[in-house]
Amino acid sequence: MQAASICTVKDIPFTFNTVITTRNYVEIEALVAVSAKLGSSGIRFGYLMPTQQSLAENLVLDHARLKEIQVEIIKLQEYYKL
């Protein structure tokens, strides 16, 4: 968070990048809100690729959930103007 504050003070554009999993997808709105509050010019979401380990740990989102999340992300980015 300190780096984001420094960028904001020095007027340096920055974005956040995060990977969405079954453990953190419920936090998407909070992530977008914090990104906007800190002055980010955007937030990018990636999706965890299925691997033997990520599947064993049940981290990979199913296709239906991914589609729902994509719609939610678009709405949030428009609302927060990111």
N, C-alpha and C positions, 0 to 999 in steps of 0.2 A: 504494500500500500504506500510505502514511503516513495518508491520510484514513481508511482502514479501522481503523487502530490508534487514531486519535483517537476515532472513533465508539465503538469497544469500550470505551475508558477512560471516556468520558462516558456510557456506556450508551445510545447513540443507535442504534436499529435501522437497518440498511442491507442492501442487496442488491447483487449484481453482475448486470450485463446483458452479454451477448455474442452475437455473430452467428456461427453455425456455417457453415463453408465446407469445400471439399475440402482446403484447406490446414491446417485446425486441428481437424477432427473427431476426430482421433486423440488430442487433448489434453483431451477432455471430462472424463475421470476426474480428471486433474490439476487442472483448473479447479474442479471440485466440491470436491476435497480441500482446496485452498488456501482456497476460500471458507469452508468449515467451520472450518478451522484459524484463520482470522482473525476468526471470530465472526459471520459474516454470518447474517442471518435467512433467506437464500435466494439462489438463483441462477436467473436466467431466461435461456433460450436462444431466440434468434430464428433464422430461416432466411433466407438471402440470396435475394432475389427475382431471377428471371432478367431480365436486361437485356442489351442488345447487348454491353456491356463485360464484364459478369460471365460471360456465356456464352463470349465470345471468350477470356477468361482462364481458362476451365475452373474456375470457383469454385463453381458451383451443384451441389449434391448431387442425385443422381437420387432418384426417388420410393422405390425399394426401400431405398436407404441411409438416407433420412430416417426411414422406419418403424423400421429397426433402431436408429437413434440415439434415437428417441423412447422405445423400450423401455429402452435403456441408461440414459437420463437419469432415468427414473422409478425404476429400481432404485437408481441412485446417490444420488438425493435421499432415498430412504427409508433407505438404509444410513447416510448422513451426517446424516440427520434435518434436512434443509433444506426 
